Amino acid sequence: MVAQLRERNFILSRYGGEVYGFVHRAFLEYLAAADIAHRYKEDREWTPEELVAYVIDRHAEDSAWHEVILLVIGQIPERDAAHAIDRLLQLHRSPDHFGNRMLVLAVRALAEVTKIRTLASQSGAVADALCGAVSDSFLAGEAGLGAALPALETFNEYWTGRQRYLHWFLLRGQHLEEVSDAAEVAGALRLSVELAHALALFSPAPGVRGMVLSEISRLTKDVTTTRTLWMDRATSDPHEEPRRTALQLLSRSFVQHSQAVAALRDRSSLDSVPALRIEAFQAWAAATDACEVYEVGALALDDEHPDVRCCGIWILGFGCPGDPRGRETLQQRAQSDPEPDVRSAAAEALKAAEMLVPTRT
């Protein structure tokens, strides 16, 4: 048997002498979980309370056991899985446990249950615990819920906890001082297209508006509606963060579309934030035919902000190194621009253009 598992099934590996081990930890975790489930369901070795004590109380704090716990919960009856999840939530609420590791494990455990609708009470309790966890977050990512997000994404629109969490998010969560963690959980719960549009346009939190703009393409296949929304937000949102997100999305997804290019051109000259004008110029230049790149760089050089002019310098240096107009402009800027950083960038861009021209011809 050992020889077959090693030589034919490639499950075991020989470490030396008569010592063997699994080639991948997943085999060990699966077999350990299968053994526990068999001893519980077939051998009746434990009562439901004793199973929870053995699996959860003894091992929940040990991350090496988490996959085993999840596999066990997926193999036992729903009523027993409910007891295990209840216990994880009790541990989460205990003052002896810092952070949200037990909550994350509870969310992942819930995702292992086949008939999740039978665990309505646990679903509601998980949603309430998520609300509490993100409410206590004062920095982006502080809630530590990243590992729970893939599990939340598996819950369909009828999951009991979904409406509960989103109701709280709309009335309280999006108004938190630090909204990133709350918004990530909301995004994982499959917002409706209508709700996503409403949040993108009217949420009082810039972070929520930006998050929803990123999510919208995953929620609908209507590219025209998506493009229109992104163009509107790139030009009309009053806050820098959503405008930046919309510009980046446009440049990645619709960079060759004439209306999207027009929006980039508009932002390159009209946006009040220099960094966003730079992003717009870069995306516009990347979407422009090589023979027309000079015009984009030249417009950037007319900007009052030196960082934007430096952006124009590099558009000319790398985007049209063989264009005589570009080289002449770079020479002029290297000598006469009022900002030392721009003059220095122009001198360096000239050197780059000289190296690139032979490879372009």
C-alpha positions in Angstrom: 0.0 0.0 0.0 2.8 2.4 0.9 4.6 1.6 -2.3 1.4 2.3 -4.4 0.7 5.6 -2.6 4.3 6.7 -3.3 5.1 5.3 -6.7 1.7 5.2 -8.5 -0.6 7.7 -6.7 2.2 10.2 -5.8 0.5 11.0 -2.5 3.4 10.0 -0.2 7.1 11.0 -0.4 9.9 9.2 1.3 12.0 11.4 3.6 14.6 8.9 4.6 14.7 5.4 6.2 11.1 4.3 6.7 9.8 7.9 7.2 7.1 9.0 4.8 5.1 12.2 4.4 2.4 13.6 2.2 3.7 15.4 -0.9 1.1 18.2 -0.2 -0.5 19.3 3.0 -4.0 19.2 1.3 -3.9 15.3 1.5 -3.2 15.4 5.2 -5.9 18.0 5.8 -8.5 16.1 3.8 -7.8 12.7 5.4 -7.8 14.2 8.9 -11.2 15.8 8.3 -12.6 12.7 6.7 -11.4 10.7 9.8 -13.0 13.1 12.2 -16.3 13.2 10.2 -16.3 9.3 10.1 -15.7 9.0 13.8 -18.5 11.4 14.5 -21.2 10.2 12.0 -20.4 6.5 11.7 -18.6 5.5 14.9 -20.7 7.9 17.1 -17.5 8.7 19.1 -18.7 12.1 20.1 -21.9 13.9 20.9 -22.5 17.2 19.0 -21.2 19.2 22.0 -18.1 17.0 22.3 -17.4 17.4 18.6 -17.5 21.2 18.9 -15.3 21.0 21.9 -12.8 18.7 20.1 -12.7 20.5 16.8 -13.4 24.2 17.7 -12.4 24.7 21.3 -9.1 22.7 20.9 -8.0 23.8 17.5 -9.7 27.0 16.3 -6.8 29.2 17.5 -4.3 27.1 15.5 -4.3 28.3 11.9 -2.7 25.0 10.8 -6.1 23.4 11.7 -8.3 25.9 9.9 -8.6 23.9 6.6 -9.4 20.8 8.6 -12.1 22.5 10.5 -13.7 23.9 7.3 -13.6 20.4 5.7 -15.2 18.8 8.7 -18.0 21.4 8.8 -18.6 20.7 5.1 -19.1 17.0 5.9 -21.3 17.0 9.0 -25.1 17.7 9.1 -26.3 21.3 8.9 -27.5 21.3 12.5 -24.1 20.3 13.8 -22.4 22.8 11.5 -24.7 25.4 13.0 -23.4 24.6 16.5 -19.8 24.9 15.3 -20.4 28.3 13.7 -22.2 29.4 16.9 -19.2 28.5 18.9 -16.8 30.4 16.5 -19.0 33.5 16.9 -18.9 33.1 20.7 -15.1 32.9 20.5 -15.1 36.0 18.3 -17.2 38.0 20.9 -15.1 36.8 23.8 -12.9 39.5 25.4 -10.1 36.9 25.4 -9.9 37.0 21.6 -8.4 40.1 19.9 -9.2 40.9 16.2 -11.5 39.1 13.8 -9.8 35.8 13.1 -12.7 33.8 14.6 -15.2 35.8 12.6 -13.3 35.2 9.4 -13.2 31.5 10.2 -17.0 31.6 10.9 -17.7 33.2 7.5 -15.5 30.6 5.7 -17.2 27.8 7.6 -20.7 29.1 6.6 -19.6 29.0 3.0 -18.8 25.2 3.4 -22.5 24.4 4.3 -24.4 23.0 1.4 -27.9 24.1 2.5 -27.0 27.5 3.9 -30.6 28.6 4.0 -31.1 26.3 7.0 -28.6 28.4 8.9 -30.6 31.6 8.9 -29.8 32.4 12.5 -26.1 32.0 12.0 -26.2 34.0 8.8 -27.8 36.9 10.6 -25.3 36.7 13.4 -22.4 36.7 10.9 -23.8 39.7 9.2 -24.2 41.5 12.6 -20.6 40.6 13.5 -19.3 41.9 10.2 -21.1 45.2 10.8 -19.4 45.4 14.2 -16.0 44.5 12.8 -15.9 47.1 10.1 -17.3 49.8 12.5 -14.2 49.3 14.7 -11.8 49.8 11.8 -10.0 53.1 11.8 -7.5 52.3 9.0 -8.1 50.6 5.7 -7.6 46.9 6.1 -7.5 47.1 9.9 -10.5 44.8 10.2 -8.5 42.0 8.7 -11.4 40.5 6.7 -9.6 39.9 3.5 -9.6 36.1 3.8 -13.4 36.2 4.3 -14.2 38.1 1.1 -13.9 35.1 -1.3 -16.3 33.2 0.9 -18.7 36.1 1.0 -18.6 36.2 -2.8 -20.0 32.7 -2.9 -23.2 33.7 -1.2 -26.1 34.3 -3.6 -28.5 37.3 -3.5 -30.9 35.3 -1.3 -28.4 34.7 1.5 -30.1 35.8 4.8 -27.2 38.0 5.9 -26.9 39.9 2.6 -29.9 42.2 3.0 -29.1 42.6 6.6 -25.6 43.8 6.0 -26.5 46.0 3.0 -29.3 47.6 5.0 -26.9 48.6 7.7 -24.3 49.7 5.1 -26.6 52.1 3.4 -27.9 53.7 6.6 -24.7 53.6 8.7 -21.7 51.9 7.1 -21.1 54.3 4.2 -21.0 57.2 6.7 -18.2 55.8 8.7 -15.0 57.9 9.0 -13.0 55.0 7.6 -15.3 53.2 5.1 -12.9 51.0 3.1 -13.4 47.8 5.0 -17.2 48.3 5.1 -17.2 49.0 1.4 -15.2 45.9 0.6 -17.6 43.6 2.4 -20.6 45.3 0.6 -18.8 44.8 -2.7 -18.3 41.1 -2.0 -22.0 40.7 -1.5 -22.9 41.2 -5.1 -24.6 44.6 -5.2 -27.5 44.9 -7.7 -26.7 47.0 -10.8 -29.3 49.6 -9.7 -27.8 49.9 -6.2 -24.3 50.1 -7.6 -25.2 53.0 -9.9 -27.0 54.8 -7.1 -23.9 54.5 -4.9 -21.5 55.6 -7.7 -23.5 58.7 -8.2 -24.8 59.7 -4.7 -22.9 58.0 -1.9 -21.5 60.6 0.5 -18.2 58.7 0.8 -15.7 59.1 -2.0 -14.2 55.7 -1.2 -17.5 54.0 -1.7 -18.1 55.8 -5.1 -14.6 54.7 -6.2 -15.2 51.1 -5.1 -18.5 50.8 -6.9 -17.0 52.2 -10.1 -14.5 49.3 -10.0 -17.2 46.8 -9.3 -19.7 47.9 -11.9 -18.1 46.1 -14.9 -18.4 42.8 -12.9 -22.1 43.4 -12.3 -23.3 44.1 -15.8 -22.3 43.2 -19.4 -23.8 46.5 -20.7 -20.5 48.1 -21.7 -22.2 51.3 -23.0 -23.8 52.0 -19.6 -20.5 51.2 -17.9 -18.5 53.5 -20.2 -21.0 56.3 -19.8 -20.9 56.1 -16.1 -17.1 56.1 -16.0 -16.9 59.1 -18.3 -19.4 61.0 -16.2 -17.6 60.2 -13.0 -14.2 61.1 -14.5 -15.4 64.5 -15.3 -18.1 65.3 -12.8 -17.3 63.7 -9.4 -16.3 66.4 -7.0 -13.6 64.3 -5.3 -10.2 63.3 -6.5 -10.4 59.6 -5.6 -13.5 58.6 -7.7 -12.2 60.7 -10.6 -8.9 58.9 -10.5 -10.6 55.5 -10.4 -12.8 56.4 -13.4 -9.8 57.7 -15.4 -7.9 54.5 -14.7 -10.8 52.3 -15.6 -11.4 54.2 -18.9 -7.7 54.0 -19.8 -7.7 50.3 -19.2 -11.0 49.2 -20.8 -12.0 51.8 -23.4 -8.7 53.4 -24.3 -9.5 53.2 -28.1 -13.1 54.5 -27.8 -13.5 58.0 -29.2 -15.7 59.2 -26.3 -13.3 57.8 -23.7 -10.4 59.5 -25.4 -12.4 62.8 -25.4 -13.0 62.4 -21.7 -9.2 61.9 -21.1 -8.5 65.0 -23.2 -11.0 67.0 -21.2 -9.5 65.9 -17.9 -5.9 66.6 -19.0 -6.6 70.3 -19.2 -9.6 70.9 -16.8 -9.1 68.7 -13.8 -8.1 70.7 -10.8 -5.7 68.1 -9.4 -2.2 68.0 -11.2 -1.8 64.3 -10.5 -5.1 63.5 -12.3 -4.1 65.8 -15.2 -0.9 63.7 -15.5 -2.8 60.4 -15.5 -5.1 61.8 -18.2 -2.2 63.0 -20.4 -0.4 59.6 -20.0 -3.6 57.6 -20.9 -4.4 60.0 -23.8 -0.9 59.7 -25.2 -1.0 55.9 -24.9 -4.3 55.9 -26.9 -2.9 58.2 -29.6 -1.2 57.2 -32.8 2.5 57.6 -32.8 2.4 60.4 -35.4 0.1 62.5 -33.1 1.8 62.0 -29.8 3.8 65.2 -30.2 0.6 67.3 -29.9 -0.3 65.6 -26.6 3.1 66.2 -25.1 3.1 69.8 -26.3 -0.2 70.5 -24.6 1.2 69.0 -21.4 4.1 71.4 -21.6 1.7 74.3 -21.5 0.5 73.4 -18.1 1.3 75.7 -15.2 2.3 72.9 -12.9 5.9 71.6 -13.2 4.9 68.0 -12.6 2.5 68.1 -15.5 5.2 69.7 -17.7 7.6 66.9 -16.7 4.9 64.4 -17.8 4.9 66.2 -21.2 8.7 66.0 -21.3 8.6 62.2 -21.0 5.8 61.9 -23.5 8.0 63.6 -26.0 11.1 61.7 -25.0 9.7 58.2 -25.2 6.6 58.7 -27.3 8.1 60.5 -30.4 11.9 60.3 -30.0 12.4 60.6 -33.8 10.1 63.6 -34.3 12.3 66.8 -34.9 9.6 68.9 -33.3 9.9 66.9 -30.1 13.6 67.2 -30.0 13.6 70.9 -30.6 11.0 71.4 -27.9 13.0 69.3 -25.4 16.1 71.4 -26.2 14.2 74.6 -25.6 12.8 73.3 -22.3 16.2 72.1 -21.1 17.4 75.7 -21.5 14.5 77.9 -20.7 11.9 76.3 -18.5 11.6 78.3 -15.2 11.7 75.1 -13.1 15.0 73.3 -12.5 13.3 69.9 -12.3 11.7 70.4 -15.7 15.0 71.5 -17.3 16.7 68.4 -15.8 13.9 66.1 -17.0 14.2 67.6 -20.5 18.0 67.0 -20.6 17.5 63.4 -19.6 14.6 62.9 -22.1 16.9 64.1 -24.9 19.5 61.5 -24.0 16.7 58.8 -23.9 15.5 60.0 -27.3 19.0 59.8 -28.8 19.2 56.1 -27.7 15.8 55.2 -29.0 15.9 56.7 -32.4 18.2 54.1 -33.9 15.8 51.3 -32.7 12.8 53.1 -34.2 14.3 53.6 -37.7 
